[in-house]
Amino acid sequence: MAAAGYAYAAPGHGRAAATGAQVWITTADGTKKLSRAADVSFDGSRQQIDISVDSRVKSQEFTGAGASFTEASAHLIAGLPQGQRTTLMNDLFSRNGAGIGLNYLRQPLGGTDFVARLPYYTYEDTKGSFSIGRDTAEILPLLKQAKGINSGIRVMGTPWSAPAWMKDSGKLAGGKLTREHYGDYADYLVKAVKAYGAAGVPVDDLTVQNEPLFQTTYPSMGMSAEEQGDFLRVLDGRLTAAGLPTQLFAYDHNWDRPDFPLTVLDRTKDLARVQGAAFHCYGGSPEAQQQVRDAGKRVFFTECSGTDSDDPSRTFADSLKWQTENLVIRSMRAGAETVVLWNMALDKNGGPHFGNCGSRCNGVVEVNGSSVTRNAEFYTLGHVAKFVDRGAHRIASTSQGPGGVQNVTFENPDGSRVSVVLNATGSAQTFSVTESGRSLRYQLPAGAVATFKWPGAPTG
């Protein structure tokens, strides 16, 4: 049966193009949160602010949206009463009902600053004693539950540090991997990928070091671009010998140093397994990613933590606007195939954590005992993940720049279009979405996000 707002031709004449779009909206004040709004028809006039869509111009595919089950996140969600845990997991990973359909998880391999308890850990703290046992308590059960809800979930693995005995510092905090241990570390990562696969969670993608330009007081490890390129060559050989199809991505750090991944990718250009580079949000601008895309490589956006505003009453509105503008629209217009936030869940104090989160960090949801709050991050991801299918292509669309009425638009494999629109101005704005000479007209409140979905190029 045709969904409301969709028009189909009579049998024997094929499907007619769309005459209308379905609309979902989240407002800055939170009174509407991914709420279905009235359908809107392509029978309006082109406005001064116009989003002109051209499906003939296609860019990168969409690979997924999600976050990370850090040990801190897993501990909070695992501690929920069973009924609430089931509801939350369905809301995170199913597209049914209130579900937002997350389908990409970036999983730490070993300890991070967001562990549930000290000490920090790797999978082989004692040489020769490899085990992912600590992850089997709460992380892996949730990963398997998520994959049971959404079998299409892809997983990226990322270590925060090699085991201390492989490093020149002899500890997890800071230091560098010594060249004599490149083979040991490659074997360690192969063991981790195999162990996760044996536990029912295949690791599809892999980066070899979280934030290689940042050494700090929690598990971390410095690695230059030249060193990473050399190490990836060793790891590629070990993965191939193990018969593993896991893809590799360079860098996994901020937008402000695109020279790093470009150097790595140049040094590994003969390795088909090295697919592209991963980026974080904590420095620079998302447009830097385009340099990797222009070099013919793939771009994954893999980490950004939510934070409280200086005025906590503004946190929802500020987070919704900033993250949609930078992590969804600007990042994906600059080539990103994914939008992945950091912690899936944190408590009211931004924990548990043992790192440098100077301003209070926020997860996709906040869990306090048996209470769950869906943060702005939940809805930011939902405006994409619930509607854009894996394998969709970003298609050309005109957009205002930062602070304006901005969008990113996709064509799903079934031909349907999805446009995520943000009004980042300080007042309500009327705009049009135009494709094939036909326009829909819409007014969006200040700071609001809307997703428009229509099943094909609109005609009369």
PAPA-986076 format. One line per field, with one value per residue (C-alpha): residue in three letters; residue number from 0; chain; z, y, x. Coordinates in steps of 0.05 Angstrom, whole numbers, always signed. Layout:
! PAPA-986076
rest: c(ALA, ...) $
nr: c(NUM, ...) $
kette: c(A, ...) $
pz: c(Z, ...) $
py: c(Y, ...) $
px: c(X, ...) $
***
This chain:
! PAPA-986076
rest: c(MET, ALA, ALA, ALA, GLY, TYR, ALA, TYR, ALA, ALA, PRO, GLY, HIS, GLY, ARG, ALA, ALA, ALA, THR, GLY, ALA, GLN, VAL, TRP, ILE, THR, THR, ALA, ASP, GLY, THR, LYS, LYS, LEU, SER, ARG, ALA, ALA, ASP, VAL, SER, PHE, ASP, GLY, SER, ARG, GLN, GLN, ILE, ASP, ILE, SER, VAL, ASP, SER, ARG, VAL, LYS, SER, GLN, GLU, PHE, THR, GLY, ALA, GLY, ALA, SER, PHE, THR, GLU, ALA, SER, ALA, HIS, LEU, ILE, ALA, GLY, LEU, PRO, GLN, GLY, GLN, ARG, THR, THR, LEU, MET, ASN, ASP, LEU, PHE, SER, ARG, ASN, GLY, ALA, GLY, ILE, GLY, LEU, ASN, TYR, LEU, ARG, GLN, PRO, LEU, GLY, GLY, THR, ASP, PHE, VAL, ALA, ARG, LEU, PRO, TYR, TYR, THR, TYR, GLU, ASP, THR, LYS, GLY, SER, PHE, SER, ILE, GLY, ARG, ASP, THR, ALA, GLU, ILE, LEU, PRO, LEU, LEU, LYS, GLN, ALA, LYS, GLY, ILE, ASN, SER, GLY, ILE, ARG, VAL, MET, GLY, THR, PRO, TRP, SER, ALA, PRO, ALA, TRP, MET, LYS, ASP, SER, GLY, LYS, LEU, ALA, GLY, GLY, LYS, LEU, THR, ARG, GLU, HIS, TYR, GLY, ASP, TYR, ALA, ASP, TYR, LEU, VAL, LYS, ALA, VAL, LYS, ALA, TYR, GLY, ALA, ALA, GLY, VAL, PRO, VAL, ASP, ASP, LEU, THR, VAL, GLN, ASN, GLU, PRO, LEU, PHE, GLN, THR, THR, TYR, PRO, SER, MET, GLY, MET, SER, ALA, GLU, GLU, GLN, GLY, ASP, PHE, LEU, ARG, VAL, LEU, ASP, GLY, ARG, LEU, THR, ALA, ALA, GLY, LEU, PRO, THR, GLN, LEU, PHE, ALA, TYR, ASP, HIS, ASN, TRP, ASP, ARG, PRO, ASP, PHE, PRO, LEU, THR, VAL, LEU, ASP, ARG, THR, LYS, ASP, LEU, ALA, ARG, VAL, GLN, GLY, ALA, ALA, PHE, HIS, CYS, TYR, GLY, GLY, SER, PRO, GLU, ALA, GLN, GLN, GLN, VAL, ARG, ASP, ALA, GLY, LYS, ARG, VAL, PHE, PHE, THR, GLU, CYS, SER, GLY, THR, ASP, SER, ASP, ASP, PRO, SER, ARG, THR, PHE, ALA, ASP, SER, LEU, LYS, TRP, GLN, THR, GLU, ASN, LEU, VAL, ILE, ARG, SER, MET, ARG, ALA, GLY, ALA, GLU, THR, VAL, VAL, LEU, TRP, ASN, MET, ALA, LEU, ASP, LYS, ASN, GLY, GLY, PRO, HIS, PHE, GLY, ASN, CYS, GLY, SER, ARG, CYS, ASN, GLY, VAL, VAL, GLU, VAL, ASN, GLY, SER, SER, VAL, THR, ARG, ASN, ALA, GLU, PHE, TYR, THR, LEU, GLY, HIS, VAL, ALA, LYS, PHE, VAL, ASP, ARG, GLY, ALA, HIS, ARG, ILE, ALA, SER, THR, SER, GLN, GLY, PRO, GLY, GLY, VAL, GLN, ASN, VAL, THR, PHE, GLU, ASN, PRO, ASP, GLY, SER, ARG, VAL, SER, VAL, VAL, LEU, ASN, ALA, THR, GLY, SER, ALA, GLN, THR, PHE, SER, VAL, THR, GLU, SER, GLY, ARG, SER, LEU, ARG, TYR, GLN, LEU, PRO, ALA, GLY, ALA, VAL, ALA, THR, PHE, LYS, TRP, PRO, GLY, ALA, PRO, THR, GLY) $
nr: c(0, 1, 2, 3, 4, 5, 6, 7, 8, 9, 10, 11, 12, 13, 14, 15, 16, 17, 18, 19, 20, 21, 22, 23, 24, 25, 26, 27, 28, 29, 30, 31, 32, 33, 34, 35, 36, 37, 38, 39, 40, 41, 42, 43, 44, 45, 46, 47, 48, 49, 50, 51, 52, 53, 54, 55, 56, 57, 58, 59, 60, 61, 62, 63, 64, 65, 66, 67, 68, 69, 70, 71, 72, 73, 74, 75, 76, 77, 78, 79, 80, 81, 82, 83, 84, 85, 86, 87, 88, 89, 90, 91, 92, 93, 94, 95, 96, 97, 98, 99, 100, 101, 102, 103, 104, 105, 106, 107, 108, 109, 110, 111, 112, 113, 114, 115, 116, 117, 118, 119, 120, 121, 122, 123, 124, 125, 126, 127, 128, 129, 130, 131, 132, 133, 134, 135, 136, 137, 138, 139, 140, 141, 142, 143, 144, 145, 146, 147, 148, 149, 150, 151, 152, 153, 154, 155, 156, 157, 158, 159, 160, 161, 162, 163, 164, 165, 166, 167, 168, 169, 170, 171, 172, 173, 174, 175, 176, 177, 178, 179, 180, 181, 182, 183, 184, 185, 186, 187, 188, 189, 190, 191, 192, 193, 194, 195, 196, 197, 198, 199, 200, 201, 202, 203, 204, 205, 206, 207, 208, 209, 210, 211, 212, 213, 214, 215, 216, 217, 218, 219, 220, 221, 222, 223, 224, 225, 226, 227, 228, 229, 230, 231, 232, 233, 234, 235, 236, 237, 238, 239, 240, 241, 242, 243, 244, 245, 246, 247, 248, 249, 250, 251, 252, 253, 254, 255, 256, 257, 258, 259, 260, 261, 262, 263, 264, 265, 266, 267, 268, 269, 270, 271, 272, 273, 274, 275, 276, 277, 278, 279, 280, 281, 282, 283, 284, 285, 286, 287, 288, 289, 290, 291, 292, 293, 294, 295, 296, 297, 298, 299, 300, 301, 302, 303, 304, 305, 306, 307, 308, 309, 310, 311, 312, 313, 314, 315, 316, 317, 318, 319, 320, 321, 322, 323, 324, 325, 326, 327, 328, 329, 330, 331, 332, 333, 334, 335, 336, 337, 338, 339, 340, 341, 342, 343, 344, 345, 346, 347, 348, 349, 350, 351, 352, 353, 354, 355, 356, 357, 358, 359, 360, 361, 362, 363, 364, 365, 366, 367, 368, 369, 370, 371, 372, 373, 374, 375, 376, 377, 378, 379, 380, 381, 382, 383, 384, 385, 386, 387, 388, 389, 390, 391, 392, 393, 394, 395, 396, 397, 398, 399, 400, 401, 402, 403, 404, 405, 406, 407, 408, 409, 410, 411, 412, 413, 414, 415, 416, 417, 418, 419, 420, 421, 422, 423, 424, 425, 426, 427, 428, 429, 430, 431, 432, 433, 434, 435, 436, 437, 438, 439, 440, 441, 442, 443, 444, 445, 446, 447, 448, 449, 450, 451, 452, 453, 454, 455, 456, 457, 458, 459) $
kette: c(A, A, A, A, A, A, A, A, A, A, A, A, A, A, A, A, A, A, A, A, A, A, A, A, A, A, A, A, A, A, A, A, A, A, A, A, A, A, A, A, A, A, A, A, A, A, A, A, A, A, A, A, A, A, A, A, A, A, A, A, A, A, A, A, A, A, A, A, A, A, A, A, A, A, A, A, A, A, A, A, A, A, A, A, A, A, A, A, A, A, A, A, A, A, A, A, A, A, A, A, A, A, A, A, A, A, A, A, A, A, A, A, A, A, A, A, A, A, A, A, A, A, A, A, A, A, A, A, A, A, A, A, A, A, A, A, A, A, A, A, A, A, A, A, A, A, A, A, A, A, A, A, A, A, A, A, A, A, A, A, A, A, A, A, A, A, A, A, A, A, A, A, A, A, A, A, A, A, A, A, A, A, A, A, A, A, A, A, A, A, A, A, A, A, A, A, A, A, A, A, A, A, A, A, A, A, A, A, A, A, A, A, A, A, A, A, A, A, A, A, A, A, A, A, A, A, A, A, A, A, A, A, A, A, A, A, A, A, A, A, A, A, A, A, A, A, A, A, A, A, A, A, A, A, A, A, A, A, A, A, A, A, A, A, A, A, A, A, A, A, A, A, A, A, A, A, A, A, A, A, A, A, A, A, A, A, A, A, A, A, A, A, A, A, A, A, A, A, A, A, A, A, A, A, A, A, A, A, A, A, A, A, A, A, A, A, A, A, A, A, A, A, A, A, A, A, A, A, A, A, A, A, A, A, A, A, A, A, A, A, A, A, A, A, A, A, A, A, A, A, A, A, A, A, A, A, A, A, A, A, A, A, A, A, A, A, A, A, A, A, A, A, A, A, A, A, A, A, A, A, A, A, A, A, A, A, A, A, A, A, A, A, A, A, A, A, A, A, A, A, A, A, A, A, A, A, A, A, A, A, A, A, A, A, A, A, A, A, A, A, A, A, A, A, A, A, A, A, A, A, A, A, A, A, A, A, A, A, A, A, A, A, A, A, A, A, A, A, A, A, A, A, A, A, A, A, A, A, A, A) $
pz: c(+0, -17, +43, +55, +9, -44, -111, -155, -225, -241, -253, -321, -326, -277, -215, -222, -193, -126, -118, -44, +12, +81, +135, +204, +249, +312, +342, +382, +444, +441, +436, +373, +370, +304, +300, +237, +208, +154, +84, +35, -40, -97, -120, -91, -121, -118, -60, -52, -9, -53, -46, -118, -123, -182, -177, -240, -199, -150, -97, -42, -16, +54, +98, +165, +229, +301, +362, +409, +463, +506, +570, +607, +559, +561, +637, +642, +591, +617, +686, +663, +682, +626, +598, +594, +564, +510, +494, +490, +446, +399, +397, +380, +328, +298, +248, +274, +317, +354, +331, +294, +261, +279, +236, +248, +313, +326, +380, +423, +424, +497, +547, +535, +581, +585, +621, +674, +725, +731, +714, +641, +599, +533, +510, +524, +584, +599, +538, +513, +552, +501, +522, +506, +571, +601, +540, +547, +611, +583, +516, +473, +497, +477, +410, +396, +419, +372, +314, +331, +323, +261, +224, +178, +231, +211, +264, +264, +313, +342, +394, +441, +454, +440, +502, +545, +533, +459, +473, +487, +548, +579, +599, +567, +576, +519, +487, +419, +388, +377, +308, +336, +358, +293, +279, +351, +347, +279, +307, +367, +323, +281, +345, +367, +300, +303, +375, +362, +301, +341, +392, +338, +323, +258, +253, +183, +188, +229, +247, +281, +330, +360, +355, +337, +348, +420, +477, +546, +615, +592, +541, +481, +433, +387, +315, +257, +187, +163, +220, +208, +134, +150, +203, +158, +108, +162, +185, +115, +106, +172, +157, +88, +117, +167, +111, +141, +96, +147, +113, +140, +150, +165, +216, +261, +287, +277, +214, +223, +197, +130, +111, +158, +124, +55, +72, +99, +38, -9, +26, +22, -46, -70, -13, -34, +37, +59, +38, +63, +127, +190, +222, +288, +303, +356, +311, +241, +195, +160, +91, +101, +89, +16, +4, +20, -23, -80, -75, -93, -23, +25, +84, +149, +205, +269, +333, +365, +437, +458, +511, +555, +536, +583, +596, +608, +587, +517, +511, +470, +421, +414, +406, +355, +312, +317, +306, +248, +215, +224, +231, +185, +133, +125, +138, +89, +37, +45, +29, +93, +87, +162, +220, +285, +353, +414, +475, +464, +537, +596, +663, +689, +707, +638, +665, +684, +656, +677, +624, +604, +590, +614, +600, +616, +561, +535, +503, +452, +513, +587, +635, +709, +746, +712, +679, +606, +571, +496, +483, +421, +395, +389, +344, +304, +285, +276, +223, +180, +202, +202, +130, +91, +69, +65, -7, -17, -56, -37, -95, -114, -77, -68, +4, +44, +84, +159, +197, +141, +115, +99, +74, +51, +4, -15, -66, -34, -74, -86, -118, -60, -40, +31, +48, +118, +126, +183, +195, +231, +229, +287, +258, +221, +147, +87, +33, -25, -46, -122, -166, -239, -242, -185, -116, -47, +0, +75, +135, +188, +257, +280, +300, +276, +235, +184, +143, +77, +41, -27, -71, -137, -180, -174, -235, -244) $
py: c(+0, +69, +110, +177, +231, +181, +174, +113, +100, +50, -22, -32, +39, +34, +76, +150, +198, +230, +287, +297, +286, +259, +303, +291, +349, +362, +432, +469, +472, +396, +402, +361, +305, +267, +279, +264, +328, +339, +316, +371, +370, +390, +442, +505, +559, +564, +608, +657, +603, +542, +473, +451, +375, +341, +265, +260, +283, +229, +228, +179, +123, +124, +70, +83, +122, +104, +110, +68, +18, +39, -1, +58, +58, -17, -18, +34, +1, -69, -45, -24, -67, -117, -85, -16, -44, -80, -17, +25, -24, -28, +48, +52, -3, -17, +29, +7, +54, +103, +67, +106, +47, +58, +12, +30, +18, +39, -6, +6, -54, -51, +5, +79, +139, +114, +48, +27, +16, +19, -8, +9, -53, -84, -155, -177, -138, -197, -221, -287, -282, -256, -251, -208, -234, -165, -148, -211, -185, -127, -101, -164, -183, -115, -117, -185, -159, -99, -144, -188, -126, -100, -153, -99, -67, -57, -54, -15, -35, +18, +9, +65, +34, -26, -67, -31, -82, -65, +10, +52, +81, +14, +39, +49, +125, +156, +130, +99, +30, +6, -19, -85, -98, -81, -155, -167, -111, -134, -204, -174, -138, -200, -239, -185, -187, -263, -264, -214, -254, -319, -283, -267, -195, -191, -131, -102, -42, -26, +34, +20, +78, +126, +197, +182, +255, +257, +225, +234, +205, +149, +94, +130, +121, +168, +148, +190, +185, +151, +101, +87, +75, +25, -10, -16, -53, -104, -110, -119, -179, -210, -200, -231, -290, -299, -297, -237, -188, -130, -63, -12, +62, +112, +168, +169, +239, +312, +351, +398, +351, +323, +319, +259, +212, +236, +216, +148, +135, +154, +106, +49, +64, -6, -38, -47, -63, +9, +42, +114, +155, +168, +236, +267, +335, +365, +410, +440, +440, +383, +409, +384, +313, +331, +326, +252, +243, +281, +233, +177, +149, +138, +183, +158, +206, +165, +207, +269, +275, +314, +367, +412, +485, +539, +550, +479, +499, +510, +442, +408, +465, +478, +405, +393, +452, +443, +369, +370, +427, +399, +324, +309, +365, +395, +329, +289, +344, +338, +264, +227, +160, +155, +198, +165, +198, +176, +145, +110, +125, +165, +184, +253, +268, +249, +185, +137, +163, +172, +220, +292, +310, +382, +401, +348, +297, +272, +206, +191, +176, +191, +133, +145, +81, +60, +127, +139, +206, +211, +269, +314, +265, +212, +255, +282, +210, +191, +244, +207, +134, +123, +145, +138, +67, +37, +42, +108, +160, +232, +272, +344, +397, +472, +494, +556, +556, +553, +591, +587, +539, +478, +408, +342, +300, +226, +178, +111, +46, +43, +112, +149, +215, +237, +309, +330, +404, +450, +521, +547, +619, +657, +661, +618, +610, +593, +555, +508, +441, +435, +375, +365, +434, +422, +453, +440, +500, +494, +539, +513, +544, +572, +517, +461, +400, +367, +304, +302, +237, +228, +166, +193, +254, +295, +309, +334) $
px: c(+0, +27, +49, +14, +40, +64, +29, +33, +7, -47, -24, +8, +34, +92, +101, +89, +139, +126, +78, +94, +143, +138, +168, +197, +220, +259, +254, +307, +262, +250, +175, +180, +231, +235, +160, +120, +94, +42, +62, +80, +67, +112, +62, +93, +136, +211, +231, +289, +322, +319, +349, +358, +367, +400, +403, +445, +506, +524, +578, +598, +556, +525, +556, +523, +510, +521, +566, +609, +594, +652, +658, +626, +567, +558, +560, +504, +459, +472, +451, +381, +321, +311, +247, +278, +342, +302, +263, +326, +363, +304, +299, +373, +378, +309, +274, +206, +165, +209, +272, +326, +361, +434, +478, +551, +589, +661, +686, +748, +795, +816, +811, +797, +786, +714, +723, +673, +728, +804, +853, +859, +871, +891, +878, +950, +976, +1022, +1061, +1033, +967, +917, +843, +783, +752, +737, +694, +652, +619, +578, +605, +598, +529, +503, +538, +506, +438, +446, +463, +403, +359, +394, +434, +462, +506, +578, +633, +698, +752, +800, +855, +874, +942, +985, +1001, +1052, +1107, +1107, +1120, +1181, +1145, +1130, +1061, +992, +993, +1031, +1094, +1105, +1104, +1175, +1193, +1217, +1145, +1109, +1100, +1076, +1025, +1000, +991, +955, +905, +894, +879, +830, +793, +791, +767, +711, +690, +689, +646, +595, +616, +656, +702, +690, +736, +797, +840, +906, +910, +859, +885, +958, +978, +953, +991, +959, +946, +899, +913, +944, +1001, +1038, +1049, +1075, +1045, +1108, +1106, +1033, +1045, +1100, +1059, +998, +1042, +1060, +987, +961, +1007, +984, +910, +919, +956, +898, +847, +811, +774, +777, +787, +838, +830, +885, +891, +828, +841, +820, +802, +861, +915, +893, +967, +974, +925, +947, +1018, +995, +952, +1008, +1055, +1004, +973, +990, +950, +877, +857, +875, +810, +815, +817, +777, +766, +746, +714, +759, +801, +797, +737, +700, +716, +788, +761, +749, +824, +822, +760, +794, +853, +806, +799, +741, +725, +694, +675, +685, +683, +653, +632, +571, +583, +541, +532, +556, +482, +457, +386, +415, +449, +394, +386, +461, +478, +423, +446, +521, +522, +473, +511, +581, +576, +518, +513, +583, +619, +577, +579, +655, +655, +641, +605, +590, +569, +592, +588, +628, +594, +528, +509, +536, +508, +487, +560, +586, +615, +640, +705, +777, +804, +807, +734, +740, +668, +616, +611, +544, +527, +473, +430, +437, +427, +417, +398, +334, +321, +338, +339, +348, +395, +399, +451, +397, +355, +413, +432, +359, +346, +397, +398, +323, +315, +380, +395, +464, +486, +449, +489, +494, +466, +478, +439, +449, +459, +473, +537, +549, +496, +445, +393, +435, +423, +452, +411, +413, +383, +368, +379, +303, +304, +273, +304, +321, +341, +363, +353, +377, +355, +417, +393, +362, +292, +241, +258, +215, +251, +236, +262, +263, +275, +258, +227, +177, +182, +156, +151, +166, +176, +225, +233, +300, +348, +303, +321, +274, +281, +242, +231, +199, +200, +226, +237, +172, +129, +58) $
***
